[in-house]
Amino acid sequence: MAWKKLATAEIALAKRWHLEEGLSAAKIAERLGRAPSTISRLVIKKVVRKRQGRNILLSPAIVDKLEAKLEAMIIKADVRREITAAKLKRATRCKASVRTIMRSLHARGVYFRPLRQKPVLTDEDIEARLAFAEKFETKSAAWWNSSLQMIIDVKHFRVLPHGSARRHAAQEATRGTYRKKGQGLSKGHTKPLTKTKYNPGAVGVKVLAGVGNGKVLLWEYLDGPWGGAAASAAYRGPIKDTLSAEFPGRKTFNVLEDNDPSGFKSGLGIAAKKKVGIKAFVIPKRSPCLNVCDYHLWAEVNKRMRIQEQKFPAGKRESRAAFLARLRRTALRLPPAQIAAAVGDMKRRCTRLVAAAGFHIEEGGK
C-alpha cells in the first residue's frame, strides 16, 4: 500500500483521541489504519512535521527586490543588451529557478515585451522638454487654439494606385488580432514587415500642412527636395497667403514648427519668416508629441483614407492626380471640433511631460 501523509482531519482526530479519551498510539493507529510509529511521533514524541513539497523561495519581499534589481539593470543596460531572467538570477544570486522567477514576475504583470520605438532623448533634450512643459502647463486648451495661428509640418505620403498597394498599407496599419496560442503564424494573424521597403508603383508626394483656427488651413504639395530654399518659398508663398486670408488685419503670426535644421530652421527659412512677420513658436528638439501634425493629423488622415479604400473594388485603379485630390479632400474635411480638441490636447501633454520629468509620455488615455 502506497504511503500517504496524514491528512489534517486525521491529525485532529489523533490528537483528540489521545488527549480526551486517553487512547494509546497503537489504538489510534488501528482506528486510522496507520502505522503505530507514525502516530507515536505525532502524539507521544510530538515531532514537528516538515512542510511537504518544494520550499517557498520567493516571498513578496524577495520579489520586490527582484523587481527593483531588474529595473536597475535595464536602466544601466540602456537598450544595448537584453536583460533576461537568467541574468537577473545570476545578478541577485537567487536560489529559485529561472522559471520560478519568471512566474513571480508574471504574477505582477512583468513580461518580456517588444521595445517601443521613440526618438532618443539626450539629457539636454529631457531638460528642455521639462522646462517647456513647466512653462506652459497652466495654459488652457482654449489658449493653445487662440494663441497659435498655425502649426506646420512636412510629411511624405505614399501614393497607392491599385488594390495590392492599398491592401499592403491597410495591413501595415492594423495593430493586432485576437488569437489562441499557436495561431500567431496562421493566415490573418501576420502583417508585412514595416522595415521592408515596399514600392506601391507610384511616386510619393511631400505635403506641407498647416493646422489653425480649428481646421486644416493648408495642404500644399511640394515639388523637388525639401530644404532652405523650399522653406523660404513656402513662408513667402502658401504659408503667408493662407495666414493673411484666415486672419485679415494681422501683421504678425505665431507659428509652431518642429526643429528641422534643413528647412524650418535654415538660414533662408529664418530670413523668410522675419520678412513676412512670422514668429516661430519654439518646441524642444525631438518632440513630435508636441506638434499636432505628428501626434494627430497624419495618422487621422491615413486612417480615413484606409477606411474609404475598404469600399473600393479590388481591381480599382486610381491615378496619381485622383489620389492626391482625395488626400487633400480628406484632410480639409476633418471636423473642426476634432482639430480644436487635438490642438487643445497640448495642455494634457504638458501636464504629462511634467509628471514624466521631461521623458517620453503615453499618447492615449485621459
C-alpha positions in Angstrom: 0.0 0.0 0.0 1.4 3.4 -1.0 2.3 5.8 1.8 0.2 8.9 2.2 0.9 11.7 4.5 -1.5 12.3 7.4 -4.4 14.5 6.4 -5.4 17.5 8.5 -8.5 15.7 9.7 -6.5 12.6 10.7 -4.1 14.7 12.8 -7.0 16.4 14.6 -8.7 13.1 15.3 -5.5 11.5 16.6 -4.8 14.4 19.0 -8.4 14.5 20.3 -8.5 10.7 20.9 -5.2 10.8 22.7 -5.9 13.9 24.9 -9.6 13.4 25.6 -10.0 9.6 25.5 -6.5 8.6 26.6 -6.1 6.2 23.7 -2.6 4.8 23.1 -0.7 5.4 19.9 -1.4 1.7 18.9 -5.2 2.1 19.3 -5.3 5.3 17.4 -3.2 3.8 14.6 -5.6 0.8 14.5 -8.6 3.2 14.1 -6.9 5.2 11.4 -5.3 2.4 9.6 -1.9 3.9 10.2 1.5 2.6 11.4 1.9 2.9 15.2 5.2 4.6 14.8 3.6 7.4 12.7 1.0 8.1 15.4 3.6 7.8 18.1 5.8 10.6 16.5 2.7 12.7 16.3 1.1 12.4 19.8 3.8 11.0 22.0 7.1 12.3 20.7 5.4 15.4 19.2 7.9 15.6 16.4 7.5 18.8 14.3 6.3 17.8 10.9 8.2 19.2 8.0 6.4 21.1 5.3 5.8 18.9 2.3 6.7 19.9 -1.3 9.2 22.4 -2.6 10.5 25.2 -0.4 8.9 28.6 -0.9 11.9 30.5 -2.2 10.2 33.8 -3.4 8.5 35.7 -0.7 6.8 39.0 -1.6 9.8 40.8 -0.1 12.2 38.8 -2.3 10.1 39.5 -5.4 10.2 43.3 -4.5 14.0 43.1 -4.5 14.0 41.2 -7.8 11.7 43.8 -9.4 13.9 46.7 -8.2 17.1 45.0 -9.4 15.6 44.2 -12.7 14.6 47.8 -13.3 18.1 49.0 -12.2 19.8 46.5 -14.7 17.5 47.6 -17.5 18.3 51.3 -16.9 22.0 50.6 -16.8 21.9 48.5 -20.0 20.2 51.4 -21.8 18.8 49.1 -24.5 22.4 48.0 -25.5 21.7 44.4 -24.4 18.8 42.3 -23.3 18.3 41.7 -19.6 16.8 38.2 -19.2 15.5 36.3 -16.2 18.7 34.2 -16.2 20.8 37.3 -15.9 18.6 38.6 -13.1 19.1 35.3 -11.3 22.9 35.5 -11.5 23.0 39.1 -10.5 20.8 38.6 -7.4 22.2 35.1 -6.6 18.6 34.0 -6.2 18.2 30.3 -5.3 15.0 29.9 -7.2 14.9 28.6 -10.8 14.6 30.9 -13.8 11.1 29.5 -14.4 10.1 30.4 -10.8 11.5 33.9 -11.1 9.6 34.4 -14.4 6.3 33.1 -12.8 6.7 35.5 -9.9 7.3 38.4 -12.2 4.4 37.4 -14.5 2.1 37.4 -11.4 2.9 41.1 -11.1 2.3 41.8 -14.7 6.0 42.0 -15.6 6.6 40.2 -19.0 9.3 40.4 -21.7 7.7 42.7 -24.2 8.9 44.2 -27.6 10.6 47.6 -27.2 8.6 50.6 -28.3 10.3 53.0 -30.8 10.7 56.6 -29.7 13.2 59.4 -30.5 16.4 59.0 -28.5 16.5 61.8 -25.9 19.7 63.4 -24.6 19.9 64.8 -21.1 19.7 68.3 -22.7 16.5 67.3 -24.6 14.9 66.0 -21.4 15.8 69.2 -19.6 14.4 71.4 -22.4 11.2 69.3 -22.6 10.6 69.6 -18.9 11.3 73.4 -18.9 8.8 73.8 -21.8 6.1 71.8 -20.1 6.5 73.6 -16.8 6.3 77.0 -18.6 3.1 76.1 -20.5 1.4 73.6 -18.2 -1.1 76.1 -16.9 -2.3 77.2 -20.3 -5.8 76.1 -21.2 -6.9 74.2 -24.3 -8.6 77.5 -25.5 -5.3 79.3 -25.1 -3.5 76.9 -27.4 -6.2 77.3 -30.0 -6.2 81.1 -29.9 -2.5 81.8 -29.4 -1.2 79.8 -32.3 -2.3 81.0 -35.7 -0.8 77.9 -37.4 1.0 74.6 -36.6 3.0 73.4 -39.6 5.0 70.3 -40.6 6.1 68.4 -43.7 5.2 64.7 -44.4 5.9 62.2 -47.1 2.8 60.3 -48.3 2.8 57.2 -50.4 0.5 57.2 -53.4 -1.5 54.0 -53.7 -2.7 53.4 -57.2 -4.0 49.8 -57.1 -5.6 47.2 -54.9 -2.3 45.5 -53.9 -0.8 48.7 -52.6 -4.0 49.6 -50.8 -4.1 46.2 -49.1 -0.4 46.4 -48.1 -1.0 49.9 -46.5 -4.1 48.6 -44.6 -2.2 45.6 -43.3 0.7 47.8 -42.0 -1.8 50.0 -40.2 -3.6 47.0 -38.4 -2.4 46.8 -34.8 -3.2 43.2 -34.0 -5.7 40.4 -33.7 -7.3 38.2 -31.0 -5.9 34.7 -31.3 -5.3 31.5 -29.4 -1.9 30.2 -28.6 -0.3 28.7 -31.7 -2.2 30.8 -34.2 0.4 33.6 -34.5 1.6 32.4 -37.9 -1.8 31.5 -39.3 -3.4 33.4 -42.2 -5.0 36.6 -40.9 -2.6 36.9 -38.0 0.6 38.2 -39.7 1.4 41.6 -41.2 4.1 42.8 -43.6 7.4 43.9 -42.1 7.3 47.7 -41.7 11.1 47.9 -42.1 11.0 46.3 -45.5 10.7 48.7 -48.4 7.6 48.4 -50.5 7.2 50.0 -53.9 3.5 50.8 -54.5 4.2 51.6 -58.1 3.7 55.4 -58.0 5.9 58.3 -56.9 5.1 59.6 -53.4 4.5 63.2 -52.5 5.6 65.7 -49.9 2.9 67.6 -48.1 3.2 70.9 -46.3 0.3 71.0 -43.9 -0.9 73.8 -41.6 -3.5 73.5 -38.8 -5.0 76.5 -37.1 -8.2 78.3 -36.2 -9.9 74.9 -35.6 -9.3 73.4 -39.0 -6.7 72.3 -41.6 -5.8 75.6 -43.2 -3.0 74.5 -45.5 -2.4 71.4 -47.6 0.3 72.1 -50.2 2.1 69.5 -52.3 5.8 70.3 -52.7 7.8 69.7 -55.8 11.5 69.0 -55.6 13.7 68.5 -52.5 12.8 70.0 -49.1 15.4 72.4 -47.8 16.1 76.0 -47.0 15.1 77.3 -50.5 11.8 75.3 -50.3 11.1 76.5 -46.8 11.7 80.1 -47.8 9.4 79.8 -50.8 6.7 78.2 -48.5 6.9 81.0 -45.9 6.7 83.7 -48.6 4.1 82.0 -50.6 1.4 79.5 -49.4 2.0 79.9 -45.6 1.9 83.7 -45.7 -1.1 83.7 -48.2 -3.1 81.3 -46.0 -2.4 83.2 -42.8 -3.3 86.5 -44.3 -6.6 85.2 -45.7 -7.6 83.4 -42.5 -6.5 86.3 -40.1 -7.1 89.6 -42.1 -5.6 92.6 -40.5 -2.9 90.8 -38.5 0.7 91.8 -39.1 2.4 89.1 -37.2 1.6 85.4 -36.8 2.7 82.8 -34.2 3.5 79.6 -36.0 4.5 76.3 -34.2 7.0 74.2 -36.2 9.5 71.5 -35.4 13.3 71.8 -35.3 14.0 70.8 -38.8 17.5 72.3 -39.4 17.4 71.8 -43.2 14.1 73.6 -43.7 12.3 75.5 -41.0 15.4 76.4 -39.0 17.7 77.0 -42.0 19.1 80.5 -42.6 16.9 81.0 -45.6 13.8 79.9 -43.6 14.6 82.2 -40.7 15.1 85.2 -43.0 11.8 84.4 -44.8 9.9 84.2 -41.5 11.3 87.6 -40.5 10.3 89.1 -43.8 6.7 88.1 -43.7 6.1 88.6 -39.9 6.1 85.0 -38.7 7.2 84.4 -35.2 8.3 80.8 -34.6 6.8 79.2 -31.5 9.7 77.0 -30.4 9.2 73.5 -29.1 12.0 71.3 -27.8 14.0 69.1 -30.2 12.9 65.5 -30.8 9.4 66.2 -29.5 6.8 65.1 -32.0 4.5 64.7 -29.1 4.2 68.5 -29.1 3.2 69.0 -32.7 -0.4 68.2 -33.6 0.6 67.2 -37.1 2.8 64.4 -35.7 0.5 63.3 -32.9 -2.8 63.6 -34.7 -3.1 64.9 -38.2 -1.0 62.5 -40.2 -2.4 59.4 -38.5 -6.0 60.6 -38.8 -5.8 61.4 -42.5 -4.2 58.0 -43.2 -6.9 56.2 -41.1 -9.7 58.0 -43.0 -8.0 57.2 -46.4 -7.8 53.5 -45.5 -11.5 53.4 -44.4 -12.5 54.9 -47.7 -10.4 52.3 -49.6 -12.2 49.5 -47.9 -15.2 50.2 -50.2 -13.1 50.1 -53.3 -13.3 47.2 -55.7 -10.1 45.1 -55.6 -9.4 45.9 -59.3 -10.0 49.7 -59.0 -7.1 51.8 -60.2 -6.7 55.4 -59.1 -4.5 57.9 -60.9 -1.9 59.9 -59.0 -3.9 63.1 -59.6 -7.1 61.5 -58.3 -5.3 60.1 -55.2 -3.8 63.5 -54.4 -7.1 65.2 -54.8 -8.8 62.6 -52.5 -6.0 63.0 -50.0 -6.5 66.8 -49.9 -10.3 66.5 -49.5 -9.9 64.1 -46.7 -7.5 66.4 -44.8 -9.6 69.6 -45.4 -12.8 67.9 -44.3 -11.6 66.9 -40.8 -14.2 68.1 -38.3 -13.3 71.5 -36.7 -14.2 70.1 -33.2 -11.8 67.3 -33.7 -9.0 69.6 -34.7 -9.6 72.0 -31.9 -9.6 69.1 -29.4 -6.4 67.8 -30.8 -4.6 71.2 -30.5 -6.1 71.8 -27.0 -4.6 68.4 -26.0 -1.3 70.3 -25.6 -2.5 71.1 -22.1 -2.7 67.5 -21.1 0.6 66.7 -22.8 2.4 69.4 -20.9 1.0 68.0 -17.7 2.2 64.5 -18.6 5.6 65.8 -19.5 5.9 67.4 -16.1 4.9 64.2 -14.5 7.4 62.3 -16.6 10.2 64.8 -15.7 10.6 65.5 -19.4 10.9 62.0 -20.6 8.6 60.1 -23.0 4.8 60.2 -22.3 1.9 58.0 -23.1 -0.1 59.3 -26.1 -3.6 57.9 -25.4 -5.9 57.8 -22.4 -7.2 60.5 -20.2 
